[in-house]
Amino acid sequence: MYSYVSAVVRLILFVLWTLIMIAPYAVLMAARWRYREVGAFFWRVVARIVRLRPRVHGALAGARPLLVVSNHVSYLDIVVLGSVIPGVFVAKAEVGDWPGFGFITRLARTILINRRRSATGEALKEIRERLAEGEPLILFPEGTSDDGNRVYPFKSALFSVVEQPVTLNGASAATPVTVQPVSIAYTLVDGLPVGRAWRPFFAWYGAMDMAPHLFQMLAFGTGTVDVIFHEPVRFDAFPSRKALSAHCHATVKAGVAQALSGRLAPSQPAAATP
């Protein structure tokens, strides 16, 4: 279950795969041709390299503009969600400085939010522009990662981007933003339930250093991650963004609890939805 040799091999494969994909992905991004699908393919291969197996329940909403909101357990969430959602992440600015992941997120046009109030307005403007392009956006409204056993309250301010309808590029009228809650839970390792003792191998939170945590995770066994796509909703169905935030939090929290208790229905094959 635990092998330092495996960790080294996986790390080398990850670096090689990333180097191989940089040039083709950059060309597709510049040409604006099928780059989202290629991005999801990149993350699917990374998931296989690091031995993370997503189990998908439900499906990504087909409505656009679309904002996906999920709980946040680890930097590994980027690998897992990126492999099943051909979209763009909205992340805190510090992610751009993470070793390896920082470069990849910048290449993938991740929207990085600076915590300074003056910069937040610029980020919200960019988010609305991306929504208008029809790209599914993936947001972690907890504002930080958790230990995988709980879901912190969602920051309702991050939902302000959906208060106004968005005019999709080429459309004549604005469309309300669809919001889809998603729960993510690291539930199995080598087929055995992940208890509180093993969850820190996947969860990255608090004062944990990234490099040793990543190496430790790479040395661990195959992890199964449950990804639950909940029923999508729209802002105009709620009296305020706080009510929308509370609904999404309660939905995601219930999904995580259900996954950790082993009460989920059989999953669908993991695959990105166009």
PLY file of the C-alpha trace (Angstrom):
ply
format ascii 1.0
element vertex 274
property float x
property float y
property float z
element edge 273
property int vertex1
property int vertex2
end_header
0.00 0.00 0.00
2.92 2.35 0.70
5.91 2.50 -1.66
8.55 5.22 -2.05
9.61 3.67 -5.36
6.07 4.09 -6.68
6.08 7.70 -5.53
9.26 8.47 -7.49
7.96 6.70 -10.61
4.62 8.54 -10.47
6.34 11.88 -9.99
8.59 11.29 -13.01
5.61 10.22 -15.14
3.66 13.31 -14.07
6.53 15.62 -15.06
7.04 13.86 -18.41
3.33 13.90 -19.24
3.11 17.60 -18.41
6.11 18.44 -20.61
4.64 16.42 -23.49
1.30 18.24 -23.31
2.48 21.85 -22.88
3.11 22.64 -26.56
-0.01 20.99 -28.05
-2.26 22.49 -25.39
-0.79 25.97 -25.88
-1.43 25.72 -29.64
-5.04 24.60 -29.12
-5.59 27.38 -26.59
-4.32 29.96 -29.06
-6.55 28.52 -31.79
-9.51 28.26 -29.37
-10.17 24.72 -30.67
-11.21 21.84 -28.39
-8.84 22.99 -25.67
-11.38 22.25 -22.91
-11.68 18.60 -23.97
-7.89 18.31 -24.21
-7.57 19.86 -20.75
-9.96 17.26 -19.31
-7.99 14.53 -21.10
-4.77 15.85 -19.55
-6.25 15.64 -16.05
-7.69 12.16 -16.70
-4.21 10.88 -17.51
-2.78 12.66 -14.45
-5.47 10.99 -12.32
-4.36 7.60 -13.63
-0.70 8.42 -13.01
-1.29 9.40 -9.39
-3.80 6.55 -8.99
-6.93 8.52 -8.25
-10.15 6.90 -9.50
-13.18 9.22 -9.75
-16.60 7.60 -9.28
-19.15 9.91 -10.86
-22.74 10.14 -9.59
-25.11 12.20 -11.71
-23.95 14.40 -14.58
-22.73 17.89 -15.36
-25.60 20.23 -16.24
-25.94 21.10 -19.91
-27.21 24.64 -19.25
-24.96 27.63 -19.92
-23.80 29.89 -18.37
-22.85 27.43 -15.62
-21.11 27.84 -12.27
-20.07 24.64 -10.46
-19.58 24.99 -6.69
-17.80 22.26 -4.71
-16.32 21.57 -1.31
-12.53 21.74 -1.19
-10.41 18.99 0.38
-7.04 19.21 -1.35
-5.07 20.38 -4.38
-5.98 16.91 -5.65
-9.51 18.24 -6.20
-8.12 20.01 -9.28
-7.01 16.67 -10.72
-10.29 14.93 -9.92
-12.73 17.65 -10.99
-10.57 18.65 -13.94
-10.79 15.08 -15.24
-14.61 15.03 -15.26
-15.47 18.67 -16.02
-14.09 20.38 -19.15
-14.12 23.79 -17.49
-12.07 26.52 -15.85
-11.18 26.78 -12.17
-11.61 29.87 -10.03
-8.93 29.77 -7.33
-7.14 31.96 -4.82
-4.07 33.76 -6.15
-1.71 31.59 -4.07
-2.50 28.59 -6.30
-0.47 30.26 -9.04
2.63 29.81 -6.84
2.17 26.10 -6.09
5.05 23.95 -7.40
4.02 22.29 -10.68
0.30 22.97 -10.23
0.83 26.73 -10.40
2.29 26.62 -13.89
-0.43 24.26 -15.10
-3.25 26.36 -13.68
-1.90 29.49 -15.35
-1.56 27.66 -18.67
-5.17 26.49 -18.30
-6.37 30.10 -17.88
-7.42 29.57 -14.26
-9.01 32.69 -12.79
-6.86 33.66 -9.80
-8.56 35.81 -7.16
-6.48 38.14 -5.05
-7.90 38.74 -1.58
-7.42 42.50 -1.90
-10.79 44.21 -2.31
-9.56 46.23 -5.31
-8.52 43.05 -7.14
-11.74 41.17 -6.35
-13.78 43.40 -8.66
-11.41 42.65 -11.54
-11.71 38.90 -10.88
-15.52 39.04 -10.82
-15.45 40.88 -14.15
-13.23 38.14 -15.62
-15.55 35.45 -14.22
-18.54 37.00 -15.97
-16.58 37.25 -19.22
-15.71 33.54 -19.03
-19.32 32.66 -18.26
-20.32 34.59 -21.37
-17.95 32.38 -23.37
-19.97 29.36 -22.25
-17.18 27.83 -20.19
-18.26 25.93 -17.05
-16.53 27.61 -14.11
-15.52 25.60 -11.03
-15.49 27.46 -7.71
-14.58 26.38 -4.15
-16.74 28.75 -2.06
-15.37 27.58 1.30
-12.40 29.81 0.53
-10.01 27.22 1.98
-9.51 23.46 2.08
-10.95 21.26 4.82
-9.95 17.94 6.41
-12.32 15.90 4.25
-14.62 15.10 7.18
-16.63 18.33 7.11
-17.66 21.17 4.82
-16.97 24.72 5.99
-19.64 27.41 5.43
-19.68 28.86 1.92
-18.74 32.51 1.49
-21.85 34.09 -0.01
-19.86 37.02 -1.46
-18.41 34.63 -4.05
-21.95 34.04 -5.36
-22.36 37.71 -6.28
-21.27 36.87 -9.83
-24.59 35.08 -10.46
-26.84 37.91 -9.24
-27.10 39.35 -12.74
-27.93 37.37 -15.91
-25.12 36.86 -18.41
-25.36 37.39 -22.15
-23.68 34.46 -23.85
-21.45 35.37 -26.79
-23.61 35.53 -29.89
-26.88 35.62 -27.92
-29.39 38.46 -28.14
-30.66 38.23 -24.56
-29.16 37.64 -21.13
-29.58 34.26 -19.42
-29.66 33.59 -15.65
-26.58 31.71 -14.44
-27.17 28.06 -13.55
-25.42 26.93 -10.36
-24.66 23.24 -9.83
-23.51 22.01 -6.39
-20.95 19.18 -6.47
-19.74 17.05 -3.56
-16.29 15.47 -3.58
-15.21 12.81 -1.05
-12.11 10.62 -0.83
-13.69 7.37 0.26
-11.52 4.33 -0.52
-7.84 3.39 -0.71
-7.04 0.08 -2.38
-10.72 -0.80 -1.97
-10.77 -0.19 1.80
-12.75 2.62 3.47
-10.72 5.75 4.18
-11.16 6.42 7.89
-10.03 9.48 9.81
-6.54 8.01 10.18
-5.99 7.73 6.41
-7.84 10.83 5.22
-4.83 13.18 5.76
-3.03 11.23 3.01
-5.48 12.94 0.62
-6.74 16.00 2.50
-4.37 18.98 2.49
-5.26 21.69 4.97
-4.02 23.85 7.81
-0.24 24.25 8.01
0.63 21.17 5.92
3.58 21.62 3.54
2.66 20.74 -0.02
5.83 18.95 -1.22
6.04 16.29 1.53
2.26 15.79 1.43
2.34 15.24 -2.34
5.20 12.72 -2.09
3.42 10.89 0.73
0.22 10.72 -1.33
2.12 9.43 -4.38
3.58 6.66 -2.23
0.13 5.62 -1.04
-2.28 3.19 -2.72
-5.05 3.75 -5.26
-7.60 6.29 -4.04
-11.28 6.24 -4.98
-12.98 9.64 -5.07
-16.75 10.04 -5.19
-17.91 13.03 -7.25
-21.62 13.80 -6.86
-23.32 16.15 -9.33
-26.41 17.52 -7.59
-29.52 19.07 -9.10
-28.66 22.45 -10.71
-30.47 25.60 -9.57
-30.74 29.23 -10.67
-30.31 32.41 -8.69
-33.78 33.67 -9.58
-35.26 30.78 -7.55
-33.85 32.26 -4.31
-34.57 35.51 -2.45
-30.87 36.38 -2.07
-27.37 35.15 -2.78
-27.06 34.19 0.90
-30.05 31.88 0.48
-28.47 30.39 -2.66
-25.15 29.95 -0.84
-26.87 28.27 2.12
-28.76 25.89 -0.20
-25.59 24.89 -2.05
-23.69 24.40 1.21
-26.42 22.19 2.69
-26.61 20.14 -0.52
-22.85 19.63 -0.78
-22.54 18.85 2.93
-25.27 16.20 2.72
-23.57 14.65 -0.32
-20.21 14.42 1.46
-21.84 12.83 4.51
-23.62 10.30 2.31
-20.39 9.40 0.48
-18.34 9.01 3.66
-21.02 6.76 5.16
-20.96 4.47 2.11
-24.64 5.06 1.29
-24.24 6.19 -2.32
-25.96 4.47 -5.23
-23.78 2.77 -7.89
-21.75 5.26 -9.89
-21.45 6.03 -13.56
-18.13 5.69 -15.43
-15.92 8.72 -14.96
-15.95 10.82 -18.11
-15.87 14.50 -18.95
-19.16 15.95 -20.13
-18.93 18.38 -23.06
0 1
1 2
2 3
3 4
4 5
5 6
6 7
7 8
8 9
9 10
10 11
11 12
12 13
13 14
14 15
15 16
16 17
17 18
18 19
19 20
20 21
21 22
22 23
23 24
24 25
25 26
26 27
27 28
28 29
29 30
30 31
31 32
32 33
33 34
34 35
35 36
36 37
37 38
38 39
39 40
40 41
41 42
42 43
43 44
44 45
45 46
46 47
47 48
48 49
49 50
50 51
51 52
52 53
53 54
54 55
55 56
56 57
57 58
58 59
59 60
60 61
61 62
62 63
63 64
64 65
65 66
66 67
67 68
68 69
69 70
70 71
71 72
72 73
73 74
74 75
75 76
76 77
77 78
78 79
79 80
80 81
81 82
82 83
83 84
84 85
85 86
86 87
87 88
88 89
89 90
90 91
91 92
92 93
93 94
94 95
95 96
96 97
97 98
98 99
99 100
100 101
101 102
102 103
103 104
104 105
105 106
106 107
107 108
108 109
109 110
110 111
111 112
112 113
113 114
114 115
115 116
116 117
117 118
118 119
119 120
120 121
121 122
122 123
123 124
124 125
125 126
126 127
127 128
128 129
129 130
130 131
131 132
132 133
133 134
134 135
135 136
136 137
137 138
138 139
139 140
140 141
141 142
142 143
143 144
144 145
145 146
146 147
147 148
148 149
149 150
150 151
151 152
152 153
153 154
154 155
155 156
156 157
157 158
158 159
159 160
160 161
161 162
162 163
163 164
164 165
165 166
166 167
167 168
168 169
169 170
170 171
171 172
172 173
173 174
174 175
175 176
176 177
177 178
178 179
179 180
180 181
181 182
182 183
183 184
184 185
185 186
186 187
187 188
188 189
189 190
190 191
191 192
192 193
193 194
194 195
195 196
196 197
197 198
198 199
199 200
200 201
201 202
202 203
203 204
204 205
205 206
206 207
207 208
208 209
209 210
210 211
211 212
212 213
213 214
214 215
215 216
216 217
217 218
218 219
219 220
220 221
221 222
222 223
223 224
224 225
225 226
226 227
227 228
228 229
229 230
230 231
231 232
232 233
233 234
234 235
235 236
236 237
237 238
238 239
239 240
240 241
241 242
242 243
243 244
244 245
245 246
246 247
247 248
248 249
249 250
250 251
251 252
252 253
253 254
254 255
255 256
256 257
257 258
258 259
259 260
260 261
261 262
262 263
263 264
264 265
265 266
266 267
267 268
268 269
269 270
270 271
271 272
272 273
